[in-house]
C-alpha cells in the first residue's frame, strides 16, 4: 500500500532544505508526496515563493494562508491561530499517513499541533539544535515532543533529542540537509550569477542576511542600525542583502535595508534569491554576514568565512570558519577585518563542517519508507540511564 507523506513548508529557506527529500518521495513508487504551502510562501511581501516549489516540478496540494499584516507579538500569535485552523482542515482533507516538517518556526509549530490532535505521525528534521536568541528555540523543542521520528544533523543534537525523552531508536543521525543542495545543484558561474542578479560583484563582495532576534534585550532596530553602520564603511565592497523573515519586527528591518540600499550604490537587496542563486552567491562572495543559520551550516562547505552577529544562533555547532561578533559596529568592523585577514583566509581550506558531507535526504526518505508507523502516534517517555544522570 502506498504511503502518503505530506510535507509542510512555510519559508523559502526551509523549502530549500526539504527539496531533495520531496524529490526522493516523489520519485519512489511506494510513496505518494503531498505538499502544503503556508506562511511566507503565499505572501507577495516575501516574494510568493510557492512559485519556486511549483517551478521545481512539485504539485502543491493545499495552500494555507496564515500571515496577518502585523509582525507584532499579537500579530504573530494570531497568525499561529490561523495556521492551526487552516492546516487542520488541510490534513483532514488530505489524510496523510505521515507529515514531514523541518525546524523551528511558528508556522511549523501550528502545523504539528494540528497533526497531534489529528493523531497523524510527524517526522521532524533538524531537531535538537539550539538558537538561544530566538523563541524558535522553545518552538523547536516543543515540536520534538509532538513528533515521532527525528532526523538530526549532528551527534550532539541526537543526544539532546533523546534527553527530551525521545526513544533512541526513533532518532536518526543523518547530517545537515543543506549540504545536499551544495552537492546536487549545478551552481551558477560568476557571469551567470551577475546576469541573474542584475548586479556586478566586485573584488570584494559579501552576502548579508539579518533576521529578527526575538528574545534579545537589545532591540532589533538597534542591532540592524549597528550592522548597517559597519557595512556603510565598506566603500570597496559589493553587498548582496537577502530580506529578513516574517518574525517579530521583520517589517521594520526590511524597511531599514531598503533605505540603506537606496543610499548605497554598492548594495542590492532581494526579497528571495531562491536556493540556486543563494548558494551561488555564497560560492562567489568572500563571506556571509548576519545571523542566518546558513552561515553556520552551509557556508563552511564552501570554505567561506561567516560573521555571526548577536545571539540568534547562539548554541549551534560552529565550524572554525565562523567569526562571532556582538551587534556593535566596532565589533562587526573588527570581525570584517579578521574575515579578510590572510591567515584566516588561508585556514579556510582546512575547515571541517560539523554538519556532514551530504546524503541526508536519501537517508530520510529510506527511513520514512521502511519504518513501521502504524502505531507510533502513542509514545513512551524515554528516561535517561542513571549513569547518564551522574548517579552512582
MOSUL-V326357 format. One record per run of one state. SS is the DSSP state (helix for helix, strand for strand, loop for the rest). FROM is the first residue (numbers start at 1). TO is the last residue. If there is no record, write none. Layout:
ss: {SS/SS}
from: {FROM/FROM}
to: {TO/TO}
This chain:
ss: {loop/strand/loop/helix/loop/strand/helix/loop/helix/loop/helix/loop/strand/loop/helix/loop/strand/loop/helix/loop/strand/loop/helix/loop/strand/loop/helix/loop/helix/strand/loop/helix/loop/helix/loop/strand/loop/helix/loop/strand/loop/helix/loop/strand/loop/helix/loop/strand/loop/helix/loop/helix/loop/strand/loop/strand/loop/helix/loop/helix/loop/helix/loop}
from: {1/3/10/12/28/31/39/43/44/47/50/56/62/65/73/95/98/103/106/118/121/126/136/146/149/153/155/164/168/171/174/178/185/190/198/204/210/220/233/237/243/250/264/267/271/274/285/287/291/294/298/299/303/305/310/322/326/329/340/342/351/360/371}
to: {2/9/11/27/30/38/42/43/46/49/55/61/64/72/94/97/102/105/117/120/125/135/145/148/152/154/163/167/170/173/177/184/189/197/203/209/219/232/236/242/249/263/266/270/273/284/286/290/293/297/298/302/304/309/321/325/328/339/341/350/359/370/392}
